[in-house]
Amino acid sequence: MPATNVKAKWVSGDLVFTDESGTDVFTITNSTLGMMSETGEWIATSVDKVFFVATRKYRVRGITARVTVAGIDAGAVTAQVRKVASATAITGGTLLHTGTINLKGTADTNQVLTLSATAADLEIATGDSIALDFAGTLTSATGGVTVNLIPV
């Protein structure tokens, strides 16, 4: 007999369909259904900045940055992507990846960041923001970073 009153819900990144008794009837595993991308950009005068505030729970699935104009300052010029709880300074947020974005990197070349190995770091709660945390003097540096999110 076919299931009636089927409901769908997100469970740890999977889309799970349940019948009226709560029994799982179908699962789309590691679904990208519902995935969204949020992009933050930087320009030479940028300071640490928020570029997304969550209105529901998400999980980070990937982060890719691209320099459009490389910085020229003599020192290191980098950025990090952080999740930041409400009422917390960007610098006090949780790093979502290992390493840094090299803002003096080769122009028009993707920098795919390695996500944090700690699962809790990648969980974005309702009200958390995602922000760019800069280090060094950006001078002429411009570019953007895209964070892929899936609802949970």
One Martini backbone bead per residue (centre of mass of N, CA, C, O) as a GRO file, in nm:
protein
  152
    1MET     BB    1   0.097   0.035   0.023
    2PRO     BB    2   0.082   0.353  -0.004
    3ALA     BB    3   0.184   0.633   0.119
    4THR     BB    4   0.054   0.869   0.345
    5ASN     BB    5   0.126   1.166   0.451
    6VAL     BB    6   0.389   1.284   0.347
    7LYS     BB    7   0.702   1.388   0.486
    8ALA     BB    8   0.952   1.643   0.497
    9LYS     BB    9   1.307   1.640   0.603
   10TRP     BB   10   1.593   1.756   0.755
   11VAL     BB   11   1.887   1.529   0.797
   12SER     BB   12   2.201   1.587   0.793
   13GLY     BB   13   2.157   1.671   0.467
   14ASP     BB   14   1.906   1.502   0.439
   15LEU     BB   15   1.621   1.390   0.260
   16VAL     BB   16   1.331   1.300   0.451
   17PHE     BB   17   1.071   1.062   0.421
   18THR     BB   18   0.754   1.035   0.592
   19ASP     BB   19   0.509   0.891   0.746
   20GLU     BB   20   0.245   0.907   0.971
   21SER     BB   21   0.431   0.715   1.176
   22GLY     BB   22   0.755   0.800   1.107
   23THR     BB   23   0.843   0.638   0.868
   24ASP     BB   24   1.078   0.575   0.654
   25VAL     BB   25   1.047   0.590   0.280
   26PHE     BB   26   1.266   0.821   0.195
   27THR     BB   27   1.608   0.902   0.073
   28ILE     BB   28   1.825   1.181   0.019
   29THR     BB   29   2.154   1.158   0.003
   30ASN     BB   30   2.346   1.416   0.029
   31SER     BB   31   2.193   1.658  -0.050
   32THR     BB   32   2.156   1.945  -0.286
   33LEU     BB   33   1.889   2.006  -0.213
   34GLY     BB   34   1.878   2.348  -0.130
   35MET     BB   35   2.121   2.468  -0.212
   36MET     BB   36   2.335   2.745  -0.124
   37SER     BB   37   2.483   3.064  -0.212
   38GLU     BB   38   2.730   3.276  -0.060
   39THR     BB   39   2.862   3.611  -0.123
   40GLY     BB   40   3.175   3.768  -0.069
   41GLU     BB   41   3.342   4.077  -0.081
   42TRP     BB   42   3.645   4.255  -0.184
   43ILE     BB   43   3.828   4.551  -0.123
   44ALA     BB   44   4.080   4.765  -0.058
   45THR     BB   45   3.882   4.895   0.194
   46SER     BB   46   3.831   4.657   0.356
   47VAL     BB   47   3.668   4.510   0.629
   48ASP     BB   48   3.545   4.340   0.843
   49LYS     BB   49   3.266   4.114   0.733
   50VAL     BB   50   2.937   4.061   0.680
   51PHE     BB   51   2.736   3.829   0.438
   52PHE     BB   52   2.563   3.647   0.654
   53VAL     BB   53   2.230   3.556   0.788
   54ALA     BB   54   2.066   3.321   0.961
   55THR     BB   55   1.714   3.184   0.944
   56ARG     BB   56   1.852   2.900   0.973
   57LYS     BB   57   1.972   2.591   0.939
   58TYR     BB   58   2.314   2.494   0.854
   59ARG     BB   59   2.559   2.356   0.621
   60VAL     BB   60   2.876   2.337   0.526
   61ARG     BB   61   3.011   2.235   0.185
   62GLY     BB   62   3.175   2.501   0.081
   63ILE     BB   63   3.485   2.687  -0.024
   64THR     BB   64   3.539   2.969  -0.252
   65ALA     BB   65   3.801   3.160  -0.392
   66ARG     BB   66   3.864   3.489  -0.570
   67VAL     BB   67   4.095   3.667  -0.724
   68THR     BB   68   4.108   3.973  -0.921
   69VAL     BB   69   4.313   4.144  -0.738
   70ALA     BB   70   4.619   4.163  -0.628
   71GLY     BB   71   4.799   4.219  -0.377
   72ILE     BB   72   5.099   4.451  -0.287
   73ASP     BB   73   5.190   4.411  -0.025
   74ALA     BB   74   5.470   4.311   0.151
   75GLY     BB   75   5.283   4.158   0.316
   76ALA     BB   76   5.059   3.969   0.432
   77VAL     BB   77   4.740   3.874   0.261
   78THR     BB   78   4.440   3.780   0.429
   79ALA     BB   79   4.168   3.535   0.479
   80GLN     BB   80   3.874   3.449   0.672
   81VAL     BB   81   3.614   3.218   0.749
   82ARG     BB   82   3.334   3.288   0.967
   83LYS     BB   83   3.148   3.202   1.238
   84VAL     BB   84   2.892   3.415   1.404
   85ALA     BB   85   2.762   3.505   1.675
   86SER     BB   86   2.566   3.683   1.835
   87ALA     BB   87   2.753   3.928   2.001
   88THR     BB   88   3.013   3.876   1.815
   89ALA     BB   89   3.309   3.904   1.708
   90ILE     BB   90   3.462   3.813   1.430
   91THR     BB   91   3.738   3.724   1.570
   92GLY     BB   92   3.551   3.518   1.765
   93GLY     BB   93   3.503   3.323   1.564
   94THR     BB   94   3.462   3.037   1.363
   95LEU     BB   95   3.647   2.846   1.175
   96LEU     BB   96   3.568   2.682   0.853
   97HIS     BB   97   3.883   2.644   0.800
   98THR     BB   98   4.182   2.595   0.666
   99GLY     BB   99   4.376   2.836   0.662
  100THR     BB  100   4.393   3.071   0.383
  101ILE     BB  101   4.338   3.349   0.200
  102ASN     BB  102   4.515   3.464  -0.082
  103LEU     BB  103   4.526   3.806  -0.174
  104LYS     BB  104   4.808   3.746  -0.358
  105GLY     BB  105   4.705   3.577  -0.561
  106THR     BB  106   4.607   3.453  -0.844
  107ALA     BB  107   4.434   3.576  -1.076
  108ASP     BB  108   4.147   3.401  -1.158
  109THR     BB  109   4.188   3.185  -0.914
  110ASN     BB  110   4.098   2.926  -0.745
  111GLN     BB  111   4.028   2.877  -0.385
  112VAL     BB  112   4.007   2.578  -0.225
  113LEU     BB  113   3.884   2.505   0.079
  114THR     BB  114   3.941   2.342   0.376
  115LEU     BB  115   3.749   2.202   0.584
  116SER     BB  116   3.666   2.148   0.877
  117ALA     BB  117   3.686   1.852   1.084
  118THR     BB  118   3.468   1.992   1.259
  119ALA     BB  119   3.138   1.962   1.249
  120ALA     BB  120   3.043   2.199   1.438
  121ASP     BB  121   3.177   2.429   1.266
  122LEU     BB  122   2.956   2.376   1.013
  123GLU     BB  123   2.731   2.475   1.197
  124ILE     BB  124   2.448   2.682   1.133
  125ALA     BB  125   2.274   2.890   1.316
  126THR     BB  126   2.032   3.064   1.408
  127GLY     BB  127   2.189   3.392   1.376
  128ASP     BB  128   2.424   3.335   1.235
  129SER     BB  129   2.723   3.431   1.082
  130ILE     BB  130   2.910   3.524   0.790
  131ALA     BB  131   3.266   3.603   0.766
  132LEU     BB  132   3.528   3.835   0.708
  133ASP     BB  133   3.884   3.800   0.796
  134PHE     BB  134   4.138   4.026   0.798
  135ALA     BB  135   4.493   4.036   0.693
  136GLY     BB  136   4.642   4.310   0.646
  137THR     BB  137   4.704   4.498   0.348
  138LEU     BB  138   4.508   4.529   0.066
  139THR     BB  139   4.509   4.765  -0.118
  140SER     BB  140   4.429   4.619  -0.436
  141ALA     BB  141   4.246   4.407  -0.331
  142THR     BB  142   4.027   4.168  -0.498
  143GLY     BB  143   3.711   3.980  -0.444
  144GLY     BB  144   3.580   3.641  -0.364
  145VAL     BB  145   3.339   3.443  -0.166
  146THR     BB  146   3.202   3.108  -0.150
  147VAL     BB  147   2.925   2.963   0.030
  148ASN     BB  148   2.807   2.644   0.082
  149LEU     BB  149   2.465   2.552   0.161
  150ILE     BB  150   2.266   2.340   0.380
  151PRO     BB  151   1.989   2.237   0.499
  152VAL     BB  152   1.881   2.101   0.847
   0.00000   0.00000   0.00000
